[in-house]
């Protein structure tokens, strides 16, 4: 094992904590589902201890738990795929919030052997923290960003190796700052075309 960083990536463990994880999967005919979880600790928020007048080590190695699940099935000409992920931090401090949420699903229909149409929707919400740049004293503020994207599209399998794809999506982004109660709302329409070629 290389232990000299000058020679590239080393095999030395640079973290003080370990990540534990597991996944369970089930399959019944065309129905598939799975659940996963991980557990570890992080000291990413230790910088906030003096700002929040917390004792040294209070935000060291706080628990972080990730949970996830997925579901998919095919029924005749219908196809469904979906997934969710959550990330939670157990810090017991109201001023710090950085949890994350994500889920999506796609429901599609095979009109025939060549044409597939679908509707998809995905959603994310992420909390964040930042230092108030306008305050004479150091203050930690927080907010959240939400992204919602509904999508419709179709694909046409011209041959076994060539597929044409077209898609329309409307992205909706909402950035909310809790302290100042400022919200930035942005919407954008996105059209895309693609060709997949397998050699």
PLY file of the C-alpha trace (Angstrom):
ply
format ascii 1.0
element vertex 199
property float x
property float y
property float z
element edge 198
property int vertex1
property int vertex2
end_header
0.00 0.00 0.00
1.35 3.41 -0.94
1.74 5.61 2.17
3.46 8.56 0.46
0.99 11.15 -0.90
3.62 12.38 -3.36
3.14 9.12 -5.26
-0.63 9.51 -5.69
-3.53 8.27 -3.61
-2.56 6.54 -0.40
-4.18 3.73 1.53
-4.04 5.72 4.77
-7.41 6.35 6.48
-7.68 10.11 7.05
-11.01 10.07 8.93
-11.67 9.60 12.63
-15.07 7.95 12.21
-16.48 4.99 10.36
-19.56 4.75 8.18
-21.97 1.87 8.70
-24.49 1.04 6.02
-26.89 -1.63 4.89
-29.37 -2.30 2.10
-32.30 -4.68 1.78
-33.71 -5.54 -1.61
-36.84 -7.43 -2.62
-38.08 -8.70 -5.95
-41.40 -10.31 -6.81
-41.83 -10.93 -10.53
-41.64 -7.45 -12.11
-41.84 -5.59 -8.80
-38.56 -4.46 -7.22
-38.02 -2.43 -4.08
-35.17 -1.65 -1.76
-34.33 0.19 1.44
-30.95 1.48 2.55
-29.48 3.29 5.55
-26.10 4.65 6.57
-24.80 6.03 9.85
-21.70 8.07 10.53
-20.52 11.16 12.43
-19.22 14.51 11.24
-17.45 17.51 12.75
-18.34 19.86 9.88
-20.14 22.29 12.21
-17.43 22.58 14.86
-16.55 26.06 13.51
-19.87 27.34 14.93
-19.09 26.53 18.57
-17.48 29.90 19.46
-20.04 31.84 17.38
-22.95 30.24 19.26
-21.15 30.26 22.64
-21.23 26.49 22.82
-18.72 24.48 24.86
-15.74 23.04 23.03
-16.59 19.69 21.47
-20.38 20.20 21.54
-20.62 20.00 17.73
-17.88 17.43 17.31
-18.80 14.11 15.72
-22.54 14.71 15.54
-24.66 11.90 14.14
-25.61 11.84 10.48
-28.21 9.36 9.22
-29.08 8.73 5.58
-32.20 6.81 4.60
-33.21 5.78 1.11
-35.69 3.68 -0.75
-36.55 2.73 -4.33
-39.46 1.13 -6.10
-39.91 0.00 -9.68
-42.27 -2.26 -11.55
-43.48 -3.12 -15.03
-47.08 -4.00 -15.73
-47.92 -4.75 -19.32
-46.99 -1.53 -21.16
-46.60 0.59 -18.01
-43.34 1.27 -16.20
-42.78 3.02 -12.88
-39.50 4.00 -11.25
-39.14 5.99 -8.02
-36.62 6.76 -5.31
-36.22 8.86 -2.17
-33.22 9.92 -0.06
-33.11 11.81 3.24
-30.08 13.07 5.19
-30.57 14.06 8.84
-28.11 15.62 11.29
-28.69 15.15 15.02
-27.08 18.37 16.33
-29.75 19.65 18.80
-28.98 23.25 17.78
-31.80 25.32 16.27
-29.41 27.74 14.56
-27.86 24.95 12.51
-29.98 23.09 10.00
-28.56 21.32 6.98
-30.89 18.35 6.42
-31.60 17.25 2.86
-34.55 15.66 1.04
-34.82 14.18 -2.44
-37.36 12.08 -4.31
-38.38 11.40 -7.87
-40.66 9.19 -9.89
-41.08 8.40 -13.56
-44.22 6.86 -15.02
-44.03 5.72 -18.61
-46.08 3.92 -21.22
-44.96 1.91 -24.25
-47.31 2.94 -27.06
-45.72 0.24 -29.21
-42.32 -1.41 -29.53
-40.70 1.79 -30.79
-42.39 4.69 -28.94
-42.18 5.29 -25.17
-43.83 8.32 -23.52
-43.32 9.33 -19.88
-44.01 11.84 -17.14
-41.40 12.46 -14.47
-41.20 14.61 -11.36
-38.32 15.19 -8.99
-38.04 17.32 -5.88
-35.15 18.36 -3.66
-35.00 20.47 -0.52
-31.73 21.39 1.09
-31.24 23.51 4.20
-28.10 25.63 4.49
-26.30 27.90 6.97
-24.22 31.01 6.41
-22.65 33.90 8.32
-24.60 37.17 8.21
-22.34 39.54 6.21
-24.24 42.65 7.42
-24.11 42.02 11.15
-21.50 43.67 13.38
-21.48 40.46 15.41
-21.03 37.00 14.00
-24.44 35.46 13.38
-25.34 32.16 11.78
-28.42 32.37 9.57
-30.16 29.58 7.72
-32.41 29.06 4.76
-33.50 26.45 2.28
-33.49 25.79 -1.44
-36.30 23.83 -3.06
-36.15 22.54 -6.62
-39.20 21.06 -8.36
-38.95 19.72 -11.90
-41.94 18.15 -13.69
-40.97 16.62 -17.04
-42.72 15.09 -20.03
-40.93 13.32 -22.84
-40.83 10.56 -25.38
-38.31 8.30 -27.04
-38.37 6.60 -30.41
-36.30 3.45 -30.95
-35.57 3.67 -34.65
-33.29 0.61 -34.54
-31.72 -1.53 -31.85
-28.76 0.86 -31.81
-30.33 4.28 -32.48
-32.85 6.07 -30.24
-34.23 9.61 -30.60
-35.36 11.44 -27.47
-37.30 14.65 -26.82
-38.13 16.22 -23.47
-39.70 19.30 -21.90
-39.08 20.26 -18.26
-40.14 23.20 -16.13
-37.66 23.90 -13.34
-38.98 25.78 -10.30
-36.34 26.98 -7.82
-37.30 28.63 -4.53
-34.59 30.06 -2.25
-35.89 31.10 1.18
-33.87 32.87 3.90
-35.50 32.32 7.27
-34.07 35.35 9.14
-34.64 38.06 6.53
-37.77 36.33 5.14
-36.47 36.94 1.61
-37.61 34.54 -1.09
-36.22 34.25 -4.59
-38.55 32.42 -6.92
-37.23 31.36 -10.33
-38.87 29.33 -13.09
-37.32 28.16 -16.32
-38.58 26.07 -19.23
-36.10 23.61 -20.68
-36.43 21.84 -24.03
-33.96 19.12 -24.98
-33.37 16.73 -27.87
-30.93 13.86 -27.98
-29.81 10.91 -30.06
-28.39 7.76 -28.47
-26.16 5.60 -30.66
-24.67 2.29 -29.54
-21.68 0.98 -31.49
0 1
1 2
2 3
3 4
4 5
5 6
6 7
7 8
8 9
9 10
10 11
11 12
12 13
13 14
14 15
15 16
16 17
17 18
18 19
19 20
20 21
21 22
22 23
23 24
24 25
25 26
26 27
27 28
28 29
29 30
30 31
31 32
32 33
33 34
34 35
35 36
36 37
37 38
38 39
39 40
40 41
41 42
42 43
43 44
44 45
45 46
46 47
47 48
48 49
49 50
50 51
51 52
52 53
53 54
54 55
55 56
56 57
57 58
58 59
59 60
60 61
61 62
62 63
63 64
64 65
65 66
66 67
67 68
68 69
69 70
70 71
71 72
72 73
73 74
74 75
75 76
76 77
77 78
78 79
79 80
80 81
81 82
82 83
83 84
84 85
85 86
86 87
87 88
88 89
89 90
90 91
91 92
92 93
93 94
94 95
95 96
96 97
97 98
98 99
99 100
100 101
101 102
102 103
103 104
104 105
105 106
106 107
107 108
108 109
109 110
110 111
111 112
112 113
113 114
114 115
115 116
116 117
117 118
118 119
119 120
120 121
121 122
122 123
123 124
124 125
125 126
126 127
127 128
128 129
129 130
130 131
131 132
132 133
133 134
134 135
135 136
136 137
137 138
138 139
139 140
140 141
141 142
142 143
143 144
144 145
145 146
146 147
147 148
148 149
149 150
150 151
151 152
152 153
153 154
154 155
155 156
156 157
157 158
158 159
159 160
160 161
161 162
162 163
163 164
164 165
165 166
166 167
167 168
168 169
169 170
170 171
171 172
172 173
173 174
174 175
175 176
176 177
177 178
178 179
179 180
180 181
181 182
182 183
183 184
184 185
185 186
186 187
187 188
188 189
189 190
190 191
191 192
192 193
193 194
194 195
195 196
196 197
197 198
